[in-house]
Amino acid sequence: MSASDTDSRSPDSPPQLRKAQSVAGANLVLRNATEDDAAFILGLRLDPTKSRHLAPTSPSLDQQVEWMRRYASAGDQAYFVICDRGGVPLGCVRLHDPVGACFCWGSWLTVSGLPPLVAIESSLLVYAYARWLGFEEARFDVRRANAPVWKFHEKFSGAERVRETELDYFYVLRKEQIDNLLRKYRHMLTDPLAVAPATD
């Protein structure tokens, strides 16, 4: 996957982080999150085993719906529900805070008990979509106490831990690492990447 897969833009202009209606892989689909997904997302965020590693979340469904409404009009992030090919929701993930050719991703939660391939393919789709948009570098942070997730990132992608605080580890994944990852696991992606643009 390379930046040449993107729609046309000036080579001197930074990539834009945009929503997509969907991004499809071999087994999973990232579908643009809507108000209708508020209850599912809130349920994930309030799960006792997951909420330990998240910023505090209000239990109010109305507040989650309102957040989703604000997201719908935002122009600098993409929030997806991770689904199987049958449309069953399995989790969520968000791309946000673009700076130049670098993007941040997180809010990555999945239903408990899923096979490891869901984590692998959903993260690949994040990187593939970001490269499709023209981004070259990823950054993210993980709670130090969330050892299964930061160990996954370090082992799976070779993400570089660039700094840490008492609460978090901060990581960067460079362009070459992303592209190598997409080549290695290309059998889990579509070629070209199947992106359905968002509808306004």
VMD Tcl script that draws the C-alpha trace (Angstrom):
set ca {
  {0.00 0.00 0.00}
  {1.39 3.39 -0.91}
  {0.42 7.02 -1.05}
  {-0.13 6.59 -4.80}
  {-3.36 4.75 -3.94}
  {-4.92 7.98 -2.71}
  {-7.12 10.34 -4.64}
  {-5.31 13.20 -6.32}
  {-3.81 15.97 -4.20}
  {-0.88 18.33 -4.50}
  {2.36 16.55 -3.54}
  {3.29 19.58 -1.42}
  {0.07 19.67 0.59}
  {-0.31 17.64 3.79}
  {-2.78 14.77 3.71}
  {-6.26 15.34 5.09}
  {-7.78 13.02 7.66}
  {-11.24 12.27 6.31}
  {-14.09 9.95 7.13}
  {-14.90 6.98 4.91}
  {-18.21 5.17 4.69}
  {-16.23 1.94 4.91}
  {-12.79 0.40 4.55}
  {-12.85 -3.32 3.78}
  {-10.27 -6.01 4.42}
  {-10.32 -9.74 3.80}
  {-12.49 -10.52 6.83}
  {-13.37 -7.21 8.48}
  {-14.90 -3.87 7.57}
  {-14.31 -0.53 9.23}
  {-17.68 1.25 8.99}
  {-18.12 4.94 9.76}
  {-19.59 5.31 13.25}
  {-22.96 7.05 13.60}
  {-25.42 7.98 16.34}
  {-26.95 4.53 15.98}
  {-23.68 3.06 17.30}
  {-23.71 5.13 20.49}
  {-25.07 2.36 22.74}
  {-22.60 -0.21 21.41}
  {-19.60 2.13 21.82}
  {-20.72 3.21 25.29}
  {-21.08 -0.42 26.31}
  {-17.49 -1.08 25.27}
  {-16.20 1.97 27.11}
  {-18.06 1.06 30.30}
  {-16.90 -2.57 30.30}
  {-15.08 -2.96 33.64}
  {-12.12 -4.81 32.09}
  {-11.62 -2.13 29.43}
  {-12.48 1.06 31.31}
  {-9.46 0.62 33.60}
  {-7.27 1.78 30.70}
  {-9.51 4.60 29.42}
  {-10.20 8.18 30.34}
  {-13.31 8.38 32.54}
  {-16.51 7.89 30.53}
  {-19.94 9.18 31.47}
  {-22.56 6.41 31.65}
  {-25.07 8.70 29.97}
  {-26.25 7.41 26.60}
  {-27.52 10.90 25.76}
  {-24.01 12.29 26.18}
  {-22.58 9.57 23.93}
  {-25.21 10.34 21.28}
  {-24.31 14.02 21.50}
  {-20.60 13.16 21.09}
  {-21.45 11.17 17.97}
  {-23.41 14.13 16.59}
  {-20.40 16.40 17.08}
  {-18.19 13.79 15.45}
  {-20.49 13.72 12.38}
  {-19.67 17.37 11.69}
  {-15.96 17.12 12.55}
  {-13.56 17.31 9.62}
  {-10.32 16.08 11.15}
  {-11.00 12.55 12.38}
  {-12.40 9.20 11.34}
  {-14.22 7.01 13.86}
  {-15.04 3.47 12.80}
  {-17.03 0.54 14.08}
  {-15.10 -2.67 13.41}
  {-17.49 -5.21 11.86}
  {-17.29 -8.68 10.42}
  {-18.32 -9.19 6.80}
  {-21.88 -9.83 7.97}
  {-22.05 -6.40 9.58}
  {-21.87 -7.63 13.18}
  {-20.09 -4.97 15.30}
  {-16.93 -6.24 16.98}
  {-15.28 -3.05 18.21}
  {-14.32 0.53 17.42}
  {-11.24 2.55 16.50}
  {-10.49 6.21 15.80}
  {-7.95 8.14 13.69}
  {-7.45 11.71 14.88}
  {-5.13 14.69 15.49}
  {-3.26 14.84 12.17}
  {-0.04 16.87 12.18}
  {1.57 17.17 8.76}
  {2.01 13.64 7.43}
  {1.58 12.06 10.88}
  {-1.70 10.85 12.38}
  {-2.73 9.55 15.78}
  {-4.97 6.58 16.42}
  {-6.62 5.06 19.45}
  {-10.00 4.47 21.12}
  {-9.33 0.92 19.96}
  {-11.71 -1.43 21.75}
  {-13.05 -4.84 20.81}
  {-15.62 -7.23 22.20}
  {-14.08 -9.67 24.66}
  {-13.23 -13.18 23.52}
  {-12.46 -12.45 19.86}
  {-9.63 -14.26 18.04}
  {-6.28 -12.41 17.71}
  {-6.84 -11.99 13.95}
  {-9.42 -9.30 14.70}
  {-6.78 -7.15 16.38}
  {-4.31 -7.82 13.59}
  {-6.63 -7.06 10.69}
  {-8.30 -4.05 12.29}
  {-4.92 -2.44 12.99}
  {-3.78 -3.22 9.45}
  {-6.89 -1.50 8.09}
  {-6.09 1.59 10.17}
  {-2.59 1.77 8.70}
  {-3.77 0.94 5.18}
  {-6.43 3.64 5.23}
  {-4.00 6.19 6.64}
  {-1.50 5.40 3.86}
  {-4.34 5.56 1.31}
  {-4.95 9.11 2.55}
  {-1.25 9.89 2.22}
  {-0.10 9.78 5.85}
  {3.42 8.48 6.43}
  {3.75 8.11 10.19}
  {1.56 6.95 13.07}
  {1.69 7.85 16.73}
  {-0.29 6.50 19.66}
  {-0.13 6.03 23.39}
  {-1.04 3.10 25.60}
  {-1.54 2.92 29.34}
  {1.48 1.32 31.00}
  {-0.88 -0.98 32.89}
  {-2.41 -2.19 29.62}
  {0.42 -4.66 28.97}
  {-1.41 -6.89 26.44}
  {-1.96 -3.91 24.11}
  {1.49 -2.32 24.27}
  {3.13 -5.73 23.93}
  {0.97 -6.35 20.85}
  {2.13 -3.10 19.25}
  {5.79 -3.75 19.99}
  {5.74 -7.36 18.79}
  {3.37 -7.03 15.82}
  {4.51 -3.77 14.23}
  {7.82 -3.01 15.92}
  {6.46 0.31 17.16}
  {9.14 2.48 18.74}
  {8.54 3.62 22.31}
  {9.70 7.24 22.21}
  {8.80 8.43 25.69}
  {6.86 7.51 28.78}
  {5.12 9.03 31.77}
  {3.95 7.49 35.00}
  {0.68 6.63 33.23}
  {1.44 6.06 29.54}
  {3.87 4.75 26.93}
  {4.10 6.80 23.72}
  {4.87 5.16 20.38}
  {5.76 6.08 16.80}
  {5.54 3.89 13.71}
  {7.53 5.16 10.71}
  {6.58 5.00 7.04}
  {8.94 2.13 6.26}
  {7.58 0.09 9.15}
  {3.99 0.69 8.08}
  {4.69 -0.23 4.47}
  {6.60 -3.36 5.47}
  {3.68 -4.38 7.68}
  {1.18 -3.88 4.86}
  {3.31 -5.91 2.47}
  {3.80 -8.73 4.96}
  {0.08 -9.04 5.65}
  {-1.25 -8.07 2.22}
  {-3.33 -11.27 2.15}
  {-5.52 -9.67 4.85}
  {-6.19 -6.57 2.75}
  {-7.86 -5.82 -0.57}
  {-5.75 -4.65 -3.50}
  {-6.44 -1.88 -4.23}
  {-7.76 -0.97 -0.80}
  {-11.57 -1.05 -0.85}
  {-12.55 2.40 0.42}
  {-16.11 3.70 0.10}
  {-16.09 7.50 0.48}
  {-18.25 9.06 3.15}
  {-21.60 10.43 2.04}
  {-22.55 13.92 3.20}
}
mol new
graphics top color blue
foreach p $ca { graphics top sphere $p radius 0.5 }
foreach p [lrange $ca 0 end-1] q [lrange $ca 1 end] { graphics top cylinder $p $q radius 0.2 }
display resetview
